[in-house]
Amino acid sequence: MSFADPPAAEAAVSFAELHRRGEPLVLPNAWDHASAALFAQHFPAIGTTSLGVAAAHGVPDGGGLTPTLDLVRRIAHLPCMISVDIETGPVALIPYLAQLGVVGVNIEDELGPIGPVADKITAIKTMAPGIFVNARTDTHWLGADQQSTIPRLRAYLDAGADGIFVPGLTSRSAISELIDTFDAPLNVLYTPQGPTLPELAALGVARVSMGSALFRAALQAALDQILSISGRPGAQMLNYARIQSLALGQFMAE
């Protein structure tokens, strides 16, 4: 299957149409077949979580691209649309993902030079015009300012990106500024410390991703359950840093 095939083209259009200001696409991020199959029963589209897939395979976030591709192959049959986080992966992956029926990809800049990321976006859209490219900038994630966010996003949209993703963005005023600046659908990462889903919808956000939150919540629930059964005190919350330490074989003190 490729994006020249009618079913793939129709799915890609349907996925793009789910990105609506004021009625955002809520995208659960799966880390294995079971989580993907469960989410597919309740949501029209799912994504992958780079941290979840990597940690489940004992590698740090950013090192799980091979397990992610294997996961996508195994969940491609599910009755939902699939968007894949390819992180900084090569453009050469796109034909393989298109053959599997993937309708979208996330690519990230890690605050590296803008040009190579823009070139990658153009190459992806040339290779698979129907695939929804969600261009992520890590300005807020890595502590840069809002003013450096805008030129990066503009360059990625000029290169052909369909959507823009700014994880770590929680300020209502900053969210509103990006929505007012760009016509493209804005994707934010849900966090309990940020605006609620209704508030994000009211601001005009078009897509809300869960990232690793559901993976961490599942691990937390399992840990809390066994600690409760065994009569032991509860554990601290499993945040991003603790999951990374587990993947690296390190053990942080409670």
Backbone torsions as a table, in degrees:
resi	resn	phi	psi	omega
1	MET	NA	141.3	174.3
2	SER	-138.0	177.8	-179.1
3	PHE	-75.9	0.1	171.1
4	ALA	-82.9	-16.9	-179.3
5	ASP	-79.2	137.0	-177.6
6	PRO	-53.7	-46.0	-179.5
7	PRO	-60.3	-41.0	-180.0
8	ALA	-66.8	-42.9	-179.6
9	ALA	-63.3	-42.0	179.4
10	GLU	-64.9	-40.7	179.2
11	ALA	-64.4	-41.2	-179.9
12	ALA	-63.4	-42.2	177.6
13	VAL	-63.9	-43.4	179.3
14	SER	-60.5	-41.1	-179.7
15	PHE	-64.6	-45.0	179.0
16	ALA	-60.6	-38.4	-178.1
17	GLU	-69.9	-16.9	176.8
18	LEU	-73.3	-13.7	179.9
19	HIS	-88.1	95.8	-176.2
20	ARG	-126.6	129.9	175.5
21	ARG	-63.0	133.0	179.0
22	GLY	85.8	-14.3	177.1
23	GLU	-139.8	67.6	-168.9
24	PRO	-66.8	148.3	170.1
25	LEU	-70.9	121.9	174.7
26	VAL	-94.7	116.3	-171.7
27	LEU	-111.4	105.6	173.9
28	PRO	-74.5	141.0	-176.9
29	ASN	-108.2	120.0	-175.7
30	ALA	-91.4	155.7	178.9
31	TRP	-124.3	-10.2	176.9
32	ASP	-156.2	179.8	-176.9
33	HIS	-63.7	-42.2	-176.8
34	ALA	-61.8	-46.8	-179.7
35	SER	-65.9	-39.4	178.6
36	ALA	-63.5	-44.8	-179.2
37	ALA	-64.4	-38.4	178.9
38	LEU	-66.4	-48.0	-180.0
39	PHE	-64.0	-34.6	-178.9
40	ALA	-64.5	-22.3	177.8
41	GLN	-74.1	-16.8	-172.4
42	HIS	-124.2	-14.6	-175.8
43	PHE	-132.1	145.0	-178.2
44	PRO	-73.4	-20.0	-178.9
45	ALA	-144.3	148.0	177.0
46	ILE	-134.1	159.0	174.5
47	GLY	-119.2	-178.3	173.8
48	THR	-112.1	152.2	175.7
49	THR	-108.0	121.0	-177.0
50	SER	-64.2	-42.4	179.3
51	LEU	-65.0	-45.4	-177.7
52	GLY	-61.5	-47.2	-179.6
53	VAL	-65.6	-43.9	-178.4
54	ALA	-63.9	-49.1	-177.4
55	ALA	-62.9	-36.9	178.9
56	ALA	-64.4	-19.7	179.4
57	HIS	-108.8	11.0	174.6
58	GLY	73.9	26.0	176.9
59	VAL	-126.7	154.1	-178.1
60	PRO	-71.7	161.0	175.9
61	ASP	-55.4	135.3	-175.8
62	GLY	97.6	-10.9	-178.8
63	GLY	-115.0	13.5	-173.8
64	GLY	-108.8	25.8	-176.6
65	LEU	-64.8	-42.2	180.0
66	THR	-62.5	-47.3	174.8
67	PRO	-61.6	-33.1	178.1
68	THR	-63.9	-44.6	179.1
69	LEU	-63.2	-38.1	177.3
70	ASP	-65.8	-40.3	177.8
71	LEU	-61.8	-45.2	-179.3
72	VAL	-60.0	-40.6	178.2
73	ARG	-60.0	-37.9	-175.7
74	ARG	-81.4	-20.4	-179.1
75	ILE	-106.4	2.1	-175.7
76	ALA	-60.3	-23.1	-177.9
77	HIS	-80.7	-10.7	-174.1
78	LEU	-66.1	151.0	-177.2
79	PRO	-81.0	59.2	178.5
80	CYS	-154.7	164.2	174.3
81	MET	-85.8	146.4	-174.2
82	ILE	-124.0	129.0	172.1
83	SER	-113.8	136.5	-171.9
84	VAL	-116.5	133.6	174.7
85	ASP	-85.2	102.4	179.8
86	ILE	-93.8	3.4	176.9
87	GLU	53.1	-117.7	178.4
88	THR	-105.8	24.1	-176.6
89	GLY	-63.2	162.5	-175.4
90	PRO	-75.7	155.2	177.3
91	VAL	-60.9	-26.3	-178.1
92	ALA	-60.1	-15.7	178.1
93	LEU	-73.3	-23.2	-168.9
94	ILE	-61.0	-46.3	178.4
95	PRO	-58.1	-39.4	178.8
96	TYR	-63.2	-45.8	180.0
97	LEU	-65.7	-39.2	178.4
98	ALA	-62.9	-39.4	178.0
99	GLN	-62.4	-30.7	179.1
100	LEU	-81.3	-7.8	179.4
101	GLY	90.0	12.6	177.4
102	VAL	-61.9	136.5	-175.8
103	VAL	-104.2	-12.1	-178.6
104	GLY	-154.5	156.4	174.8
105	VAL	-137.0	148.0	169.0
106	ASN	-102.6	132.9	170.2
107	ILE	-125.3	149.0	-175.4
108	GLU	-126.1	156.2	-175.3
109	ASP	-101.9	-16.8	-178.7
110	GLU	49.6	25.2	-179.3
111	LEU	61.8	24.5	173.5
112	GLY	-79.0	-175.0	178.6
113	PRO	-55.9	141.5	-176.8
114	ILE	-69.0	-40.5	-172.8
115	GLY	-54.6	-50.8	-179.4
116	PRO	-62.1	-34.5	178.4
117	VAL	-68.4	-44.1	177.4
118	ALA	-60.9	-41.4	178.4
119	ASP	-62.8	-38.1	179.3
120	LYS	-64.9	-41.7	178.7
121	ILE	-60.7	-47.1	179.1
122	THR	-59.9	-41.4	-179.8
123	ALA	-64.8	-40.8	179.0
124	ILE	-63.3	-45.8	-177.9
125	LYS	-68.6	-28.9	175.3
126	THR	-70.7	-39.9	-176.8
127	MET	-75.2	-39.9	-177.3
128	ALA	-141.4	81.1	-174.1
129	PRO	-56.7	-28.9	-176.2
130	GLY	-80.4	-14.3	-175.8
131	ILE	-74.0	138.0	-178.4
132	PHE	-84.7	112.3	-179.9
133	VAL	-94.9	115.6	178.2
134	ASN	-101.1	107.4	-174.1
135	ALA	-90.5	119.7	-177.1
136	ARG	-103.0	131.9	169.3
137	THR	-113.3	141.1	-174.7
138	ASP	-98.6	23.5	-177.8
139	THR	-58.8	-52.8	-179.6
140	HIS	-73.5	-35.4	-179.4
141	TRP	-61.7	-36.7	-176.3
142	LEU	-106.5	12.9	170.8
143	GLY	87.1	14.5	175.5
144	ALA	-80.6	172.9	-175.6
145	ASP	-92.0	169.0	-177.9
146	GLN	-63.4	-34.4	-176.2
147	GLN	-66.6	-26.2	176.3
148	SER	-82.2	-14.4	179.3
149	THR	-71.8	-44.5	-171.4
150	ILE	-62.1	-48.8	179.7
151	PRO	-64.7	-31.3	176.9
152	ARG	-65.7	-48.3	-179.2
153	LEU	-64.0	-39.0	179.6
154	ARG	-62.6	-41.6	179.6
155	ALA	-64.8	-38.4	-178.6
156	TYR	-70.7	-37.6	176.9
157	LEU	-68.6	-40.4	177.4
158	ASP	-61.7	-28.7	-179.9
159	ALA	-79.9	-10.3	176.6
160	GLY	120.5	2.5	179.2
161	ALA	-60.1	146.6	-179.8
162	ASP	-92.9	-30.2	-178.7
163	GLY	-142.6	164.8	180.0
164	ILE	-125.9	140.7	-173.3
165	PHE	-129.9	125.1	-179.0
166	VAL	-128.6	82.9	177.5
167	PRO	-65.6	148.1	-177.3
168	GLY	88.4	-5.5	179.9
169	LEU	-83.5	112.0	-178.5
170	THR	-126.8	-14.0	-179.4
171	SER	-71.4	126.4	-179.9
172	ARG	-61.6	-40.7	-178.8
173	SER	-67.6	-37.9	178.8
174	ALA	-68.6	-38.9	176.4
175	ILE	-61.5	-46.7	-179.7
176	SER	-61.8	-38.6	179.7
177	GLU	-62.1	-43.2	-179.8
178	LEU	-67.7	-38.5	179.1
179	ILE	-66.2	-37.2	178.1
180	ASP	-72.5	-27.8	-176.1
181	THR	-81.0	-36.8	-172.9
182	PHE	-120.9	143.9	174.8
183	ASP	-81.4	-21.7	-176.2
184	ALA	-67.4	151.0	178.6
185	PRO	-63.7	133.0	179.2
186	LEU	-97.3	130.1	177.7
187	ASN	-108.0	129.6	173.4
188	VAL	-122.3	159.7	178.1
189	LEU	-92.9	124.3	179.7
190	TYR	-67.5	137.6	172.8
191	THR	-144.5	139.6	179.7
192	PRO	-59.5	-23.2	-179.0
193	GLN	-81.9	-9.5	-177.6
194	GLY	-102.6	-166.6	178.5
195	PRO	-61.5	150.8	176.1
196	THR	-72.6	169.2	178.7
197	LEU	-59.8	-45.9	176.7
198	PRO	-60.4	-35.9	178.4
199	GLU	-68.1	-40.2	177.2
200	LEU	-63.5	-40.1	177.6
201	ALA	-61.9	-43.6	-179.3
202	ALA	-64.5	-30.6	177.9
203	LEU	-73.7	-20.7	179.9
204	GLY	105.2	12.3	176.5
205	VAL	-63.8	141.5	-175.7
206	ALA	-106.3	-12.6	-179.1
207	ARG	-154.1	134.3	179.3
208	VAL	-125.5	115.2	-179.9
209	SER	-97.4	150.0	178.7
210	MET	-92.0	-16.2	-178.8
211	GLY	57.7	-133.3	-179.5
212	SER	-91.1	4.1	-173.1
213	ALA	-59.1	-42.0	-177.7
214	LEU	-71.3	-37.4	175.6
215	PHE	-61.2	-46.5	-179.9
216	ARG	-66.0	-37.3	178.3
217	ALA	-65.1	-38.4	178.8
218	ALA	-65.1	-44.0	177.0
219	LEU	-63.6	-41.3	179.7
220	GLN	-61.5	-43.7	-179.9
221	ALA	-63.2	-41.6	179.2
222	ALA	-64.7	-43.3	179.7
223	LEU	-65.5	-45.4	179.5
224	ASP	-60.9	-38.6	-178.6
225	GLN	-64.5	-48.4	-177.6
226	ILE	-70.4	-33.5	176.2
227	LEU	-66.4	-39.9	178.2
228	SER	-65.7	-44.7	179.9
229	ILE	-60.2	-39.3	-176.7
230	SER	-88.5	3.7	176.1
231	GLY	71.9	25.3	-179.3
232	ARG	-103.3	156.0	-178.4
233	PRO	-64.8	154.0	-179.1
234	GLY	-66.9	164.1	-177.9
235	ALA	-104.2	162.4	174.3
236	GLN	-67.1	161.8	179.4
237	MET	-62.6	141.1	178.1
238	LEU	-85.1	93.6	179.1
239	ASN	-88.2	-179.0	-177.0
240	TYR	-57.2	-45.3	-176.4
241	ALA	-62.8	-39.1	-179.3
242	ARG	-68.5	-39.2	177.9
243	ILE	-64.9	-42.1	177.4
244	GLN	-59.8	-40.9	-179.1
245	SER	-65.1	-36.5	177.6
246	LEU	-65.4	-41.6	179.6
247	ALA	-64.3	-30.4	-179.6
248	LEU	-88.0	0.5	-179.3
249	GLY	76.8	19.1	178.1
250	GLN	-103.5	154.9	-177.0
251	PHE	-129.9	110.8	-179.1
252	MET	-82.8	143.6	179.4
253	ALA	-67.2	145.7	177.8
254	GLU	-66.6	NA	NA
